């Protein structure tokens, strides 16, 4: 049997174009050049409201006044001759999972995650909160006090007990 001839412009050309596009997309993703929006991680607690989407950008460093919600280690991106970290930089906001707690914020929960805030292992993520009276927080920010304290498992410490404070202003 001989192969069935394909007419010019037929399905073989479409198949090659599709494969070429898939290969190009894979190469861009591996090289770290494909930029997709990153969504902030939602809170898993019934006492917290749903997290809003973080709008940010990938950068080689985190500017003052910002935080980051993810980090990845890439070849020849932030270091022309090797690997270096890139950070998904976001403006701090209430109810955002972030890798650092910027000045002027507190946090109400912390969790230890693999390859989110550390590209090659576990690190903590913090559920940011704007300090205000009436919220439970893991720290007591400057200018605030607290009226109650509770010791909870895996809330302010991802692997054990820690205190939460009911803020008063």
N, C-alpha and C positions, 0 to 999 in steps of 0.2 A: 504494500500500500504506500502511496505517496502522500505527503502532507497536503492538506487542503490549502490552496493559495488564498492569501489575504489581499483584499483589494486595497489600493493605496488609500491612506487616511482611515483605515479600518480599525478594528478593535485592538490590534497589536500596537498601533501608535498610541492609542489612549492608555493602554496598559503600561507602556514605557513611560509616558508622561506622568501617570499616577505614581509609579515606582520612583521616578526621579524626584517628584515633589516630596514623597515620604522620606527619601534619603536626605534631601536638602533640609527638611524639618528636623530630622534626627541629628544631623551634623550641627545645626544651629543650637539645638537644645544641649548637646554634649559640650559644645564650645561655650555655652552660657550666654549666647547672644539673643536667644529668643526670650522676650520679656512678656510675661503673663502676669495679670494682676494677682496679688496675693491677698487672701482674705484673712483677717485676724481670726484667731481661734476663739470660738464661743465658749462662754462659761458653762460648766457642767453642773452648776448649782441652781436650785430652784429659788434661792434668795437673791440671785443676781439677774439683771436684765440681759437680754441678748446683746452680744457685742456687735458694734457696727463695723462695716468693712473699713479696713485701713487703706488709705490711699497714700502711696509712697513711691520710692524709687530705689534702685540698687546703686550702691556707692562703695568706694574703697575705704571710707572712714565715716564716722558718725559726727555730723556737725553739732556744735554746742546748742543746747536747747531741744535736741531731738533724741529719740531713742530708736531702737530697731526691733523688729519682730521676727527676724529670721537671719541666718548667716549661712553662707555656703563657701566652700573652698574650691577655687578654680585655678586652672592652669593658664598663665599668660594673660590674665585680665587685670589684676591689680599689681602684678609683678611681671615685668616683661620677660623674665627668664626663669619663671618657676611658679609654684603655687602660692596663693595668698587668699585671705578671706575677703568676701564681699558681703555687705550688710544691706538688708532691706530696711531703709530709713523711713520712719514715720514720725509725724508730729504727735507728741503725747496727747492723749485724750482720755476722758472718763470711759471706763468699761472696755479697755483695750488690753489684750495679752501682749506683753512686751518683754524683752530680754533684760532690760535695766529699768530702774525706778528713777525717773528724772526728778530734779529738784522741784518742789511744789506739789508733788504727788505722794500718795501712799498706795498701798495695795491691800486687797481683801482676801487674796488667795494666791497660792504659789503651787506650781506643779513642775515636776522633773520630767523632761522629755528628751528623747533621743534625736539627735541631728536637727534640732530646731535652733537653739541659741548657741550650740557648739556643733560645728560641722563634722566632728569625728567622735562624738560621745554624748553623754548626758549633761544637761545644764538646766537651771531653773528658768521658768517663765513666770511673770508676775501679772496679776490682774489689776491694772491701774485704776485708781479711784482719785477723783478730785476731793481733797479733804473737806468735809462738811459735817456739821452736827447731825447725829442720828444714824451714821453708817458704822458698821463693824469694820475695823481695819487691823492690819497686822502690826502696824507701827503707829505711834502717836506723834503726828507732825508738829513742828514748832507752832505755837499759838493755840494749840488745842490741849484739852485734857480729856479724861474719860470718866464715865459714870458707872461702868460695869466692865467686868473682864470674864472671859470664859476660855477654858483650856480645851482645845479641840484636836482631834487626830487628823492629820493630812490636810489641813486647811492652810495654816501659815507656815507649816513645815511639811514638805512633801514626803517625809519619811518618819514622821513621829508627831508627838504632841507639841503644841505651841499656843501662846495666848493670842486672843483677839480682843480688841478694845472697842467699846461703844463710845464714839467720839462725841464730845460736847465742846462748844466753841466759846 
